[in-house]
Amino acid sequence: MFATLATVFLFAPAVLSHGIITVPPSRAIGPAITTACGQAITSAIKSDNTSYVEQLTKIASSDNKFDRAACNLYLCKGLQFSDNSANVQTWKAGDVVPVKIWLRIPHEGIANVSIVSTKQNKLVGDFLKIWTKAYAPGKSEQDVPLEQRDFSVTVPSGLETTCANAGDCVLQWWWLGTAAKQTYESCVDFKIAASGPYRGLEFNA
């Protein structure tokens, strides 16, 4: 079964490629995802790092090495923090973060960018960007409006506790092609910089 799946993904990358965050560096595969998700999922993402969640869930259902508890495909497509700790971004409230999306194959739909708690897989605060319709129209990346694939978000205040430690939160780009019924997720690991201690008045000895 695995050999068949691997062959399919090896020879059909153009059909499967869709979208991913390229700036800042988004989560990628590494040894930990193989342990958590199994070799079939690892090979699928390696062949097409923009693969959609519904396709991955079908692959997982045929792999007895898939660990549902350790591999949540609806959180960063199962990609593991421990494989990406070298790419953790450090931000503070008010920082303006440039975001670039590679949209190789558009599917018109809806999309958003948000902060997500990895412990609960829940939105933290409000959406940073949201498109309620007409996201990623057309047949090629050039058809997609520039502001949908090259934009910036502002780091909100109030994350100093929830997102204090690397791995606690991710910046997530989420996109649903409504006609294609395909869901895409891409995540950036970050932590919020600790505020400097209040030093008060200083006296010379």
C-alpha positions as CSV (number, residue, x, y, z in Angstrom):
1,M,0.0,0.0,0.0
2,F,2.7,2.5,1.0
3,A,4.7,1.8,-2.2
4,T,1.6,2.6,-4.3
5,L,0.9,5.8,-2.4
6,A,4.5,6.9,-2.7
7,T,4.5,6.3,-6.4
8,V,1.3,8.4,-6.8
9,F,2.8,11.4,-5.0
10,L,6.1,11.1,-6.7
11,F,4.8,11.3,-10.2
12,A,1.9,13.8,-9.7
13,P,3.3,16.8,-7.8
14,A,1.9,19.4,-10.2
15,V,-1.6,18.2,-9.7
16,L,-1.3,18.3,-6.0
17,S,0.6,21.5,-5.4
18,H,-1.6,24.3,-4.1
19,G,-0.4,26.8,-1.4
20,I,1.9,27.4,1.6
21,I,3.5,30.2,3.6
22,T,7.0,30.9,2.3
23,V,7.8,34.0,4.5
24,P,8.3,33.6,7.5
25,P,9.6,30.0,7.3
26,S,6.7,27.7,7.8
27,R,6.7,24.2,9.4
28,A,8.3,21.5,7.4
29,I,8.9,17.8,7.7
30,G,11.5,16.1,9.8
31,P,12.1,12.9,11.8
32,A,9.4,13.7,14.4
33,I,6.6,13.7,11.8
34,T,7.5,10.2,10.7
35,T,7.2,9.0,14.3
36,A,3.9,10.7,14.9
37,C,2.2,10.4,11.6
38,G,3.8,7.4,9.8
39,Q,5.9,7.1,6.7
40,A,3.0,7.5,4.3
41,I,2.1,11.0,5.5
42,T,5.7,12.0,5.6
43,S,6.2,10.9,2.0
44,A,3.0,12.6,0.9
45,I,4.1,16.0,2.4
46,K,7.7,15.5,1.2
47,S,6.4,15.0,-2.3
48,D,3.9,17.9,-2.0
49,N,4.4,20.3,0.9
50,T,1.2,22.1,-0.1
51,S,-1.0,19.1,0.1
52,Y,-4.5,19.5,1.5
53,V,-5.9,18.1,4.7
54,E,-8.6,15.9,3.2
55,Q,-6.1,14.1,1.1
56,L,-3.8,13.5,4.0
57,T,-6.7,12.1,6.1
58,K,-7.4,9.5,3.4
59,I,-3.7,8.5,3.4
60,A,-3.6,8.2,7.2
61,S,-6.6,5.9,7.2
62,S,-4.6,3.3,5.2
63,D,-1.4,3.5,7.4
64,N,-1.3,1.5,10.6
65,K,1.7,3.6,11.8
66,F,-0.5,6.7,12.0
67,D,-0.9,7.9,15.6
68,R,-4.0,10.0,15.8
69,A,-3.1,11.3,19.3
70,A,0.3,12.5,18.2
71,C,-0.6,13.6,14.7
72,N,-3.4,16.1,14.4
73,L,-3.8,16.7,10.7
74,Y,-6.1,19.6,11.4
75,L,-3.3,21.4,13.2
76,C,-0.5,22.4,10.8
77,K,-1.2,19.2,8.8
78,G,0.5,17.2,11.5
79,L,3.8,18.9,11.1
80,Q,5.7,18.8,14.4
81,F,7.2,21.6,16.4
82,S,10.3,19.6,17.3
83,D,11.2,19.4,13.6
84,N,11.0,23.2,13.3
85,S,12.4,24.6,16.5
86,A,15.3,26.2,14.6
87,N,12.8,28.5,12.7
88,V,11.0,30.0,15.7
89,Q,10.3,33.7,15.2
90,T,10.5,36.1,18.2
91,W,7.9,38.9,18.1
92,K,6.4,41.5,20.3
93,A,3.0,43.2,20.3
94,G,2.8,45.7,17.6
95,D,5.4,44.1,15.3
96,V,4.4,44.2,11.6
97,V,5.2,40.8,10.1
98,P,5.5,40.4,6.3
99,V,3.7,37.2,5.1
100,K,4.1,35.7,1.6
101,I,2.0,32.8,0.3
102,W,2.9,30.6,-2.6
103,L,-0.4,29.9,-4.4
104,R,0.7,27.5,-7.1
105,I,-2.9,26.3,-8.0
106,P,-5.7,28.7,-7.0
107,H,-9.1,27.4,-5.8
108,E,-11.5,30.3,-5.2
109,G,-12.8,30.2,-1.6
110,I,-12.3,31.7,1.8
111,A,-9.2,32.2,3.9
112,N,-7.9,33.8,7.1
113,V,-4.7,34.3,9.1
114,S,-4.8,33.9,12.8
115,I,-2.9,33.0,16.0
116,V,-3.7,29.5,17.1
117,S,-3.0,27.8,20.5
118,T,-1.3,24.5,19.7
119,K,-2.4,23.0,23.0
120,Q,-6.1,23.5,22.2
121,N,-6.0,24.0,18.4
122,K,-8.2,27.1,19.0
123,L,-8.1,30.6,17.7
124,V,-6.5,33.1,20.1
125,G,-8.1,36.5,19.8
126,D,-9.4,37.9,16.5
127,F,-8.5,37.0,12.9
128,L,-5.4,39.0,11.7
129,K,-6.6,38.8,8.1
130,I,-9.8,37.4,6.7
131,W,-11.3,36.9,3.3
132,T,-14.9,35.9,3.4
133,K,-15.2,35.3,-0.4
134,A,-13.2,35.5,-3.7
135,Y,-9.9,34.3,-2.2
136,A,-7.4,32.8,-4.7
137,P,-9.5,33.1,-7.9
138,G,-8.3,32.2,-11.4
139,K,-6.2,29.4,-12.9
140,S,-2.6,30.5,-12.1
141,E,-0.8,32.3,-9.3
142,Q,-0.7,35.5,-11.5
143,D,-4.5,35.6,-11.4
144,V,-4.6,35.9,-7.7
145,P,-4.6,39.5,-6.4
146,L,-1.2,40.4,-4.9
147,E,-2.8,41.5,-1.6
148,Q,-4.0,37.9,-1.1
149,R,-0.5,36.4,-1.4
150,D,1.9,39.2,-0.2
151,F,0.7,41.1,2.8
152,S,1.5,41.9,6.4
153,V,-0.1,41.3,9.8
154,T,0.3,43.1,13.1
155,V,1.1,41.1,16.2
156,P,-1.7,41.7,18.7
157,S,-1.2,42.5,22.4
158,G,-2.3,40.1,25.1
159,L,-0.2,37.1,23.9
160,E,2.5,37.5,26.5
161,T,1.3,34.6,28.6
162,T,-0.5,32.3,26.1
163,C,2.4,32.5,23.5
164,A,5.3,33.1,25.8
165,N,7.1,29.8,24.9
166,A,8.1,28.4,21.5
167,G,5.6,25.7,20.5
168,D,2.6,27.2,22.4
169,C,1.3,29.1,19.4
170,V,1.5,29.3,15.7
171,L,0.7,31.9,13.1
172,Q,-1.7,30.0,10.8
173,W,-2.8,30.6,7.3
174,W,-6.0,28.7,6.5
175,W,-7.7,28.4,3.1
176,L,-10.7,26.5,2.0
177,G,-11.4,26.1,-1.7
178,T,-15.2,26.1,-1.5
179,A,-15.8,24.4,-4.9
180,A,-12.9,22.0,-4.6
181,K,-13.7,21.3,-1.0
182,Q,-10.0,21.3,-0.1
183,T,-8.5,22.7,3.1
184,Y,-5.0,24.1,3.3
185,E,-3.1,25.0,6.4
186,S,0.4,26.4,6.9
187,C,1.9,27.4,10.2
188,V,4.8,29.6,11.5
189,D,6.2,28.9,15.0
190,F,6.8,31.9,17.2
191,K,7.1,33.2,20.7
192,I,6.4,36.6,22.3
193,A,9.5,38.3,23.6
194,A,9.5,38.8,27.3
195,S,9.1,42.4,28.5
196,G,12.2,43.8,30.1
197,P,12.1,44.2,33.9
198,Y,11.2,47.5,35.4
199,R,14.4,48.9,36.8
200,G,13.1,52.1,38.5
201,L,15.5,54.7,39.7
202,E,19.2,53.8,39.7
203,F,21.6,55.1,42.4
204,N,25.3,55.2,42.2
205,A,27.0,53.5,45.1
